[in-house]
Amino acid sequence: MRRTRVLLADGRELIHFDADSSAVRDTEDKRDLDPREDAPDLRHDPLLDEWVSVAAHRLGRTFLPSPDDCPLCPSRPGYLTEVPSDDYDVVAFENRFPSFVGGPTAATVDGLFEQHPAWGRCEVVCFTPDHDASFADLDHERARLVIEAWADRTTELSATPGVEQVFVFENRGEAIGVTMRHPHGQIYAYPFLTPTTRTQLDSASRHLAATGRNLYDDVVAAELADGTRVVLESEHWVAFVPFAARWPVEVHLYPRRRVPDLAALSDAERDDLADVYLDLLRRGDAFFGIPLPYIAAWHQAPVHDRRELGSLHLELFSVQRSADKLKFLAGSESAMGAFVNDREPEAIAERLREVAPL
């Protein structure tokens, strides 16, 4: 693999990941871009003990451009994009409209109200130059290269001062709220521990104190022992619908060997993951017979806080509840965080097993 770093016209960084170690990419961004704006504002909610990024500049971000105007496609004569080259394999670059940017700064506290610039980093990862493709359309080699890019960025961002958690994810489909149709994902390097991760680690801490065992290991073992919700197994990975699934389509994927993050996976585990992940995404598209809108969320152990308790795993879920209907988060889910699922987890698993790719 070859990595090529490029400095974009407004000072942001782009990195090419090429399978061909001899690949040569254009490194000059010829656009005339305004300098980057200051970091958004990060504010603390004293009732929930959570942080909120107030990023008003994101109101002006690109919204569902046509293929001819897509900023994630390669550059071409007469139209310069976020990628200066006329082709690429996989690229990762700093988001032009970030929720987090820059390095640590001092907080301002006024009674209950605490705030500071939202430091951290937001990156976009383009999986392919093919505007009309999806991740599920990739071959093994390209999927493997994306995994290498994820691992590379996880390593580098985890070493960035002030970063507490690195989140790799993909939003796919307009039903999810995607504003760019080009196949891509994102990486957030947060300056705090996210509420979901903090809750999981609190549960893992209590479980360790009560049993002396790791909670993630015990969840995987329990699902394998039960078997009714297991979707697939490979040499290095196991996928299952969780016992208390919240979404009408939901599956979790764990490595058999507990590791903290994508960077800790062995070559064999990464090879296997490329095939297993493509398999799961293709089952998702076959679930209702339509391109499934989904969120693919890679949970990784925090950089510092209770890292030894964490476990890499994928949470893949969709708001699609039938071929022509969506699940909307209404009062109970949105206001109280109390989910109601219309589909039994065992039925979700059965359907995902039925639609296995040939």
Secondary structure, DSSP 8 states (H G I E B T S, - for coil): -EEEEEE-TTS-EEEEEESSTT------------------EEEEETTTTEEEEE-GGGGGS--S--GGG-TTSB-BTTB--SB-SS--SEEEEE-SS-SS-B-----EEETTEEEEE--BEEEEEE--S-TT--GGG--HHHHHHHHHHHHHHHHHHHTSTT--EEEEEEEESGGGT-S--SSEEEEEEESS--HHHHHHHHHHHHHHHHHSS-HHHHHHHHHHHH-TTEEEE-SSEEEE--TT--SSEEEEEEESS--SSGGG--HHHHHHHHHHHHHHHHHHHHHTTS---EEEEEE---SSTTGGG---EEEEEESEEETTEE----IIIIIH-----SS-HHHHHHHHHHT---
